[in-house]
Each structure stands twice: as C-alpha cells, then as structure tokens.
Amino acid sequence: MLQKPRGTRDFLPDEMEARRAVEGRLREVARRYGYREVCTPEFEDLELFTMRSGEGIIEEMYVFEDKGGRKMALRPEITAAVIRMYINESKVAPKPLRWCYYADCFRYERPQKGRYRQFWQFGVELIGADTAAADAETIMLASDMLNATGVTYDLKVGHLSFMKNLVRDLEPPMQRRVRAHLDKKDFDGLNATLESLDRTELAASLTALVNTRDLEEAFEIAGTIPEKERVEQTIGSLDAAGIKYSLNFGIARGLDYYTGIVFEAFAQNLGAENQILGGGAYRLAHLFGGDDVASCGFAIGFDRVMVSLGDTQARKDTVIGLVCTSEGRKRAVEVGRAFRDAGIRTEMDLMERGLGAQLQHAAKSADFAVVIGQREAESGEITLKNLKTGEQKTLGLREAIAEVEARGSC
C-alpha cells in the first residue's frame, strides 16, 4: 500500500476545519491592520534562495531541473519570493505596502514533532517604511495575530544595533560567528572564538548584553548607538499599546539582511521545537536587483501553532442529521435546503437506511436530528430531536430553525 511522503501529513475533516478556523482569525487581524493578501509560485529559480541564504541552503531544499534545464526549487520560505514579486510588479506602487500571505513551504530535513518537510506559514511584509512606527506596528500585529489564535506564548523583542556596536571592529565573518554563538547561547563557543581573535575583553560585555532585560542597562553595555532614539520610540509604542513582551538582546538572527529590530515568539508547551514566530527589519530587495527598500516582517509557523493549541480547536458547528422515511424524502429535501440556507450544516441520509439506523448514525456525528415521516410530510411540521439531551419537539420549520440557532449560540 502506498504511503504519504515522509515528513508530510494528511488532514482529516475535523483537522481541516480547525486549521481553517485559526487561519481565518489570522486573516481577520491582518485585514484590520490594512494588510492585503498576495500569492507567489510554489517553485522559484534556485538562485532566489541561494542569493539570500548562501549555497549551504541547497542541502535543505527540494531542488530540481525543469525540462528547459533551469534549476528550480520548491520554496523553503516566502519572504524572498514576496520581495522578488515587489521588484517585478510593484516598485512604483505607493508606499508603504502592507502585504500578507498564507502558504505552504518545503524543506528537506529530519521530520519531528512541530517540524515537517511540508509546512505552512502565515506571514506579513511591510515594505517601504523605515521608521520606529513601522517597527512597532509589525510587532503589534504579530502579537495581535498570536492572541487571536488562542496560543499561549512568550514574545521576545531585541535590536541588532547593540550587538553590532560591540563587535563592529571584527571582520564580517567573525561578526557572524560571534552572533551565531550568542543566538544559540553557546558561551563556550563564544569564548573560544574571542580567544582565537585575541579579543577576550568582549566576552563580558557580550554576555552581559545577552542576559540583561533592561533597556537602559543595554545602552550602557553597548555604548553609543545611532539608533538609540528609534529603539526608544519603538519600545515606547509597544508599551503604549499594552503589548506583552520581554526584551532580549541576544536575538542575533544569523541571516545578514536583518538590520535592526528583531523579535521571536515561543509557545509555552512545545518543548524544544517551540518557536512559533520570527521576524524583524531587513533589507533584501537590492540583492535581487531592486532598490534598497526598508522592510519589516515576520512569519508564523502555522503548524506549530496548531500543535500547541491541541484539541482546543475542535469542530464547533451545530450539525443537523436529516432523518426521513421514503414517504417523507421529498419534504426532507425541502427542509434540508431551508436549514442550509439559514447557514446550518445539514446532512441527509444517502444510504437508504431504515429510520432507526439513520437515527443511530446521526447520533454519532450530529447535534440534532430532524425526523420527517409520513405524518410530518402531511402536516408540514417536523420533529426536532436534541441528540445530546434526548429532548424532542414537534415544530414548524421556521420555529425549528430558530430553536437550532438559539441552541447553537449558547
């Protein structure tokens, strides 16, 4: 028997309804902030991703050659594709651009809980605004979107200017190595690298920066940084908006294009693979031949959010099981249409079961049974049975719909 590819999943109806419900909440929050959805191809030129992340990422990607001999890749993430689209389609559009997306991505890596070879991201890109207000809005949107899902999380906010100022005298490759140590909290590796560079005096300042959660103390540790006023304005806006976060100046983000504010969110119940959001301010368009436009964005790991939520997103629809005899089938079709027109999920027997078997089946999947036999077909009334309580009433069609709507809203 053929099986699904390793690292992928099949989603049954209850799972898909839960996923669509959470997705809908994310879309609604993005809409309220003025963000509009975009969509890019599932595969792109391989170079789009190697230009951003280097040749090393190829080992983590699904790469193929098309019939024209072009090297292509299934997208491992979406930010690069969105910026490519901006350059191709929207360079002259009024700024800022507020774009969002929901799409699947692909990475060839070892599958484990919360990490899959096909996974989904809900992301946001704010393109063309280089201000503290833009940084703050992106973080506020990220927080509001996670709140809308119901996930329990910790939001951490930092800024690269502090760390960059401390390591500004190191060669760029060494700066990246130091930042990687700090991002992973690998202090032994940090000490070894600094010792090899004969710069052990930096260890104390860098370690203190990573450990502090106080903004003023971070300024004292890092020294004078040009972005001081912008950082203060951004943090002030987050405080004014009531955003719950903690400062973390150890967020180093190994990718070089991040330029300033950085932020991450971690679910409180996922163990090691617990990061559910990451983002920050970046400049990427110039790598692809575009203008040096400032951007700020983030991506939510949708699958990890769903794992964190667990069974809390179970189906909430009220379901009607339409039960009828052969004499009542024509009337049942009319009644079913009326319930569906009212927005109520209604399922009719298609297996030509007897009345008792229909009721048994409805009891497994429905909240109410609407019974229509010969008596109901002749009278124009219906029998409505609450399958949770056993309560049964004979009602007119409008009264039955109102009864179900009232019970469903409780």
C-alpha positions as a printed Julia matrix, in Angstrom:
410×3 Matrix{Float64}:
   0.0    0.0     0.0
   1.35   3.42   -0.95
   2.02   5.82    1.95
   2.27   9.6     2.08
   5.8   11.0     1.62
   7.92  11.21    4.77
   7.54  14.5     6.58
   4.09  15.24    5.17
   0.62  14.84    6.68
  -2.94  14.04    5.69
  -5.56  16.28    7.31
  -8.98  14.79    8.01
 -12.14  16.98    8.07
 -12.02  17.87   11.79
  -8.37  18.89   11.46
  -9.02  20.97    8.36
 -11.96  22.75    9.99
  -9.78  23.61   12.96
  -6.96  24.83   10.71
  -9.31  26.94    8.6
 -10.84  28.47   11.72
  -7.43  29.58   13.04
  -6.35  30.72    9.57
  -9.5   32.83    9.36
  -8.68  34.57   12.63
  -5.21  35.42   11.38
  -6.62  36.82    8.14
  -9.12  38.95   10.03
  -6.48  40.55   12.26
  -4.28  41.27    9.23
  -7.26  42.85    7.45
  -7.96  45.15   10.37
  -4.41  46.49   10.14
  -4.81  47.11    6.39
  -2.76  44.15    5.15
  -3.87  42.55    1.87
  -3.11  39.04    0.71
  -0.61  38.19   -2.01
   0.4   34.85   -3.52
   3.62  33.68   -5.18
   4.53  30.46   -7.07
   5.31  27.32   -5.1
   8.58  26.99   -7.02
  11.09  29.67   -7.98
  14.55  29.95   -9.51
  17.01  28.32   -7.14
  19.13  31.47   -7.22
  16.42  33.44   -5.45
  17.11  31.48   -2.27
  20.87  30.98   -2.6
  21.37  34.72   -3.1
  19.65  35.32    0.23
  20.94  32.41    2.31
  24.01  31.04    0.53
  24.73  27.77   -1.26
  24.53  25.82    2.01
  20.75  26.03    1.98
  20.6   23.73   -1.07
  21.06  20.71    1.18
  17.85  21.65    3.0
  15.75  22.22   -0.13
  13.81  20.31   -2.75
  15.78  21.24   -5.9
  15.09  20.07   -9.43
  15.92  20.87  -13.04
  12.98  21.59  -15.31
  12.68  20.47  -18.94
  14.37  23.67  -20.06
  17.45  22.93  -17.96
  16.68  25.64  -15.41
  17.5   24.97  -11.75
  14.34  25.41   -9.7
  13.4   24.89   -6.06
  10.24  24.41   -4.05
  10.1   27.47   -1.82
  11.66  26.91    1.64
  10.18  30.23    2.81
   8.2   33.07    1.29
   9.84  36.41    2.15
  12.33  36.2    -0.73
   9.55  35.41   -3.19
   7.43  38.31   -1.95
  10.32  40.74   -2.35
  11.0   39.33   -5.83
   7.34  40.0    -6.65
   7.65  43.54   -5.27
  10.59  44.21   -7.61
   8.79  42.67  -10.6
   5.34  44.12  -10.06
   5.13  46.93   -7.51
   8.29  49.04   -7.3
   6.37  52.21   -8.19
   3.33  51.43   -6.03
   2.59  53.93   -3.22
   4.48  53.1    -0.03
   4.22  51.51    2.38
   2.95  48.22    1.02
   1.12  46.12    3.59
   1.12  42.53    2.32
   0.29  39.21    3.96
   0.25  35.59    2.8
  -0.66  32.07    3.87
   1.1   29.28    2.02
   2.96  26.01    2.26
   6.75  25.71    2.16
   9.11  22.78    1.74
  12.37  21.83    3.45
  14.25  18.55    3.22
  15.12  17.94    6.87
  14.61  15.31    9.53
  10.91  15.26   10.46
   9.92  15.53   14.13
   7.05  16.94   16.16
   6.45  20.51   15.01
   8.96  20.2    12.12
   7.81  18.84    8.77
   9.02  18.7     5.19
   5.84  20.4     4.03
   4.71  23.13    6.41
   2.6   26.27    6.37
   3.43  29.87    7.18
   1.25  32.91    7.73
   3.45  35.9     7.06
   3.44  39.67    6.84
   5.73  42.04    4.95
   5.62  45.82    5.46
   7.6   47.29    2.56
   8.81  50.86    2.21
   8.52  52.34    5.71
  11.81  52.94    7.55
  10.55  54.28   10.88
  10.08  53.34   14.51
   6.32  53.4    13.9
   6.71  50.74   11.19
   8.77  48.54   13.5
   6.22  48.91   16.29
   3.22  48.22   14.04
   4.76  44.97   12.8
   5.34  43.71   16.33
   1.86  44.81   17.45
   0.34  42.96   14.51
   2.36  39.83   15.33
   1.17  39.94   18.94
  -2.47  40.51   18.0
  -2.39  37.67   15.48
  -0.99  35.19   18.01
  -3.54  36.38   20.58
  -6.31  35.7    18.07
  -5.26  32.06   17.69
  -5.52  31.44   21.43
  -1.98  30.09   21.7
  -0.04  30.75   24.93
   3.34  32.25   24.1
   6.24  34.44   25.17
   7.21  37.35   22.87
  10.83  38.49   22.91
  12.0   41.74   21.31
  15.56  42.85   20.62
  17.61  45.1    18.36
  20.77  44.2    16.48
  22.38  47.62   16.89
  23.54  46.79   20.43
  25.42  43.65   19.45
  26.68  45.14   16.2
  28.19  48.06   18.06
  30.13  45.77   20.38
  31.58  43.67   17.54
  31.97  46.45   14.98
  35.79  46.12   14.89
  35.7   42.42   13.98
  35.83  41.19   10.4
  32.35  40.4     8.98
  32.88  36.61    9.0
  33.9   36.79   12.67
  30.94  39.03   13.48
  28.62  36.39   12.02
  30.32  33.66   14.03
  30.02  35.64   17.26
  26.36  36.4    16.57
  25.7   32.73   15.89
  27.24  31.77   19.25
  25.1   34.33   21.03
  21.91  33.39   19.2
  22.39  29.81   20.4
  23.65  30.91   23.84
  26.83  28.96   23.14
  29.08  30.82   25.57
  31.85  28.21   25.43
  32.0   28.62   21.68
  31.91  32.4    22.09
  34.86  32.36   24.48
  36.84  30.09   22.17
  36.22  32.31   19.15
  37.13  35.5    21.01
  40.27  33.88   22.39
  41.34  32.9    18.87
  40.9   36.55   17.86
  42.72  37.84   20.95
  39.56  39.78   21.88
  38.63  38.1    25.15
  37.75  41.51   26.63
  34.5   41.42   24.61
  33.21  38.32   26.37
  31.98  40.09   29.5
  30.11  42.83   27.59
  28.51  40.41   25.13
  27.43  38.04   27.9
  26.02  40.91   29.94
  24.1   42.18   26.89
  22.53  38.78   26.29
  21.49  38.46   29.92
  20.02  41.93   30.52
  16.3   42.62   30.14
  16.59  46.36   30.86
  16.79  48.87   28.01
  18.86  51.48   29.84
  21.32  48.86   31.0
  21.64  47.63   27.41
  22.54  51.15   26.28
  25.19  51.33   29.0
  26.7   47.99   27.98
  26.71  48.63   24.21
  27.82  52.24   24.28
  26.62  54.98   21.94
  24.49  53.68   19.09
  22.96  55.86   16.35
  19.61  54.04   16.58
  19.04  54.96   20.26
  16.1   57.3    19.66
  14.43  54.91   17.22
  14.76  52.0    19.65
  13.27  54.09   22.44
  10.36  55.17   20.23
   9.64  51.59   19.16
   9.67  50.25   22.7
   7.59  53.22   23.86
   4.93  52.44   21.26
   4.79  48.79   22.33
   4.33  49.86   25.95
   1.64  52.38   24.99
  -0.22  49.66   23.1
  -0.08  47.3    26.07
   1.89  44.63   24.22
   3.19  41.86   26.5
   6.86  41.17   25.71
  10.29  40.88   27.23
  13.49  42.46   25.94
  16.13  40.06   24.69
  19.27  41.5    23.12
  20.66  38.04   22.49
  18.44  37.55   19.43
  21.21  37.6    16.85
  19.44  36.23   13.75
  22.13  34.53   11.69
  20.87  35.95    8.38
  22.82  39.04    7.39
  19.98  41.05    5.88
  18.3   41.76    9.24
  19.18  45.34   10.06
  17.53  46.48   13.28
  14.55  45.36   15.31
  14.19  41.58   15.7
  11.54  39.59   17.55
  10.56  36.0    18.25
   7.7   34.18   19.95
   7.82  30.83   21.69
   4.91  28.58   22.64
   4.93  27.55   26.28
   4.0   23.9    25.73
   6.02  22.63   22.77
   9.36  21.59   24.25
  12.48  22.05   22.12
  10.76  22.96   18.82
   8.81  25.82   20.39
   9.5   28.87   18.21
   6.24  29.81   16.51
   7.13  33.25   15.11
  10.22  35.1    13.96
  10.76  38.4    12.25
  12.44  41.76   12.1
  13.52  44.7     9.98
  15.52  43.82    6.89
  16.8   44.97    3.51
  16.65  42.33    0.81
  15.42  43.88   -2.45
  18.82  45.17   -3.53
  20.17  41.6    -3.63
  17.64  40.82   -6.38
  18.33  43.92   -8.46
  15.78  46.2    -6.84
  16.01  49.39   -4.79
  17.44  49.34   -1.28
  13.98  49.49    0.29
  13.47  49.06    4.0
  11.1   46.29    5.06
   9.87  44.71    8.25
   8.02  41.43    8.53
   7.5   38.12   10.24
   6.31  34.59    9.63
   4.16  32.46   11.92
   4.84  28.73   11.99
   1.23  27.74   11.5
   1.74  24.02   12.13
   3.43  24.61   15.48
   0.61  26.92   16.49
  -1.86  24.13   15.74
   0.21  21.57   17.66
   0.36  23.96   20.61
  -3.42  24.5    20.54
  -4.02  20.75   20.51
  -7.68  19.74   20.79
  -8.9   23.19   21.79
  -9.85  23.92   18.17
 -12.32  21.04   17.82
 -15.29  21.49   15.5
 -17.86  23.98   16.84
 -20.5   23.75   14.07
 -24.01  22.72   15.01
 -24.87  19.73   12.82
 -28.31  18.54   11.74
 -28.88  14.92   10.81
 -31.83  14.79    8.43
 -33.75  11.53    9.06
 -36.68  10.54    6.88
 -38.83   7.7     5.63
 -39.4    7.1     1.95
 -42.73   8.93    2.23
 -41.01  11.96    3.75
 -37.99  12.18    1.43
 -39.36  14.9    -0.87
 -40.27  17.05    2.14
 -36.87  16.28    3.69
 -35.12  17.7     0.64
 -37.08  20.96    1.05
 -36.37  21.09    4.79
 -32.67  20.41    4.25
 -32.4   23.34    1.84
 -34.1   25.63    4.36
 -31.69  24.69    7.14
 -28.68  25.12    4.83
 -29.97  28.5     3.61
 -30.04  29.52    7.27
 -26.34  28.66    7.49
 -26.8   25.43    9.46
 -24.74  22.39    8.5
 -27.23  19.7     7.46
 -26.51  16.13    6.36
 -29.08  13.91    4.71
 -29.02  10.11    4.63
 -27.83   8.84    1.23
 -27.58   5.14    2.06
 -31.32   4.3     2.09
 -31.08   3.1     5.69
 -34.11   2.42    7.84
 -35.34   5.12   10.24
 -33.68   3.5    13.28
 -30.33   3.09   11.51
 -30.48   6.7    10.34
 -31.0    7.88   13.93
 -28.11   5.73   15.16
 -25.83   7.21   12.51
 -26.93  10.78   13.27
 -26.23  10.25   16.98
 -22.55   9.65   16.12
 -21.98  12.87   14.22
 -24.85  15.33   14.7
 -26.25  17.57   17.44
 -29.87  17.41   16.33
 -31.97  15.02   14.29
 -34.76  16.35   12.12
 -37.23  13.49   11.62
 -39.68  13.55    8.72
 -42.0   10.62    8.22
 -45.38  10.37    6.58
 -47.09  12.27    9.44
 -44.63  15.18    9.21
 -44.82  15.25    5.42
 -48.6   15.58    5.58
 -48.76  18.11    8.44
 -45.92  20.35    7.27
 -44.34  20.17   10.73
 -41.09  18.41   11.67
 -39.85  16.5    14.68
 -36.69  18.04   16.14
 -34.68  15.83   18.5
 -31.78  17.11   20.57
 -29.33  14.21   20.34
 -27.35  15.42   23.36
 -30.27  15.66   25.81
 -32.87  13.41   24.17
 -35.43  16.26   24.22
 -37.89  16.05   21.29
 -40.34  18.63   19.91
 -42.79  18.91   17.03
 -42.37  22.31   15.43
 -42.96  24.31   12.29
 -39.93  24.69   10.02
 -39.18  28.3    11.0
 -39.55  27.51   14.7
 -37.21  24.5    14.33
 -34.55  26.61   12.6
 -34.84  29.26   15.33
 -34.55  26.58   18.02
 -31.34  25.18   16.48
 -29.88  28.66   16.02
 -30.62  29.53   19.65
 -29.05  26.31   20.95
 -26.04  26.71   18.68
 -25.3   30.21   20.0
 -25.29  29.09   23.66
